[in-house]
Amino acid sequence: MTISFRPDSSRLPRLLRALAAMLAALLLAGIAPADAGEPVLTLDFPHQHEQLTRAALLKNPAVRSLVIPADVAYKRTMVYRAVPLRTIVHDLGDMKALQFKAEDGFVATLPVSLLTGAAQPWIAIEPPDKPWPPLKLGGRSAGPFYLVWLSPERSNVSPEQWPYQLRAISETDALPETSQEILPDASLPKDSAEYRGLQVYSANCASCHRINGVGAANVGPDLNLPFSPTEYFQPAFLRRYIRNPASVRSWPGMKMPGFPESVISDAQLNDLLAYLRSLANRRNAAQAPQQHAVKPPAPAHP
């Protein structure tokens, strides 16, 4: 038995008119249908919600060819088509900090004072007809969008403040170091090693690691929960791991970069470890009363 289906031709014009009306409504609202394969950079701010396609960014009148002599991702001179960050993010001066979210979970939280300073941040855009080289053999490039700096040395921009493979930029209320959960003990002076170590963590580690659950990154493990690396690494090996992770342990999916002395000095590394130890000690001190409160059951009498 053959079952055939013949559409009701009388209903087709009505359906086409409905689809045309829906498309017109979307265009009037400023929402154009996006090509599923076109990379999009999402901007999410209180007064600015946009999805900028790569094609739209490359057509921006402010796009320039930018030479980056010491590119962090590629470790060499690179030339990019790029647009100034201030050109695409409106009212930047009215915010405190921005979060740059990468596709792999990396999150860079940068103060607006840095973004509006002398270092000059730009958004590099990977052209579809001239793709950038892969970051490693067989891997992806730093595209489609990458935050680069024209004069990073003028504001001491760290390597962790060059997020690539960007997918979104949004406002955040506060920088990680302002959260009470990760501050050193209040009795310590503000110029102590622990407070200096907090600044080292914020500039170099917070993009991948949370502390006590604070932060938006999810690339690496929390640095104090359930334990601190200062507790499960021998001191010498922890220092070696931070300097050159692959010299201690490596695996195909490893993402952590090394931090040479040119990025984190020996003095700064001492401060960072002092900060991590202080948080671990405070956590252990807070847990001790709870452990003592739990008494073993009394033995049963015959």
Secondary structure, DSSP 4 states (H G I P E B T S, - for coil): --------TTTHHHHHHHHHHHHHHHHHTT-PPPPTTS-EEEEEETTEEEEEEHHHHHT-TT-EEEEETT-TTTSS-EEEEEEEHHHHSTTGGG-SEEEEEETTS-EEEEEHHHHTSTT-EEEEE--TTSPPPPSSTTS--S-SEEEEESSGGGTT--GGG--BSEEEEEEESS-GGG-GGGSPPTTS-TTSHHHHHHHHHHHHTTTT--BTTBSS--SS--SSSS--HHHHS-HHHHHHHHH-GGGT---TT--PPP--TTTS-HHHHHHHHHHHHHHHHHHHHHHHHHHHH-PPPPPPP-
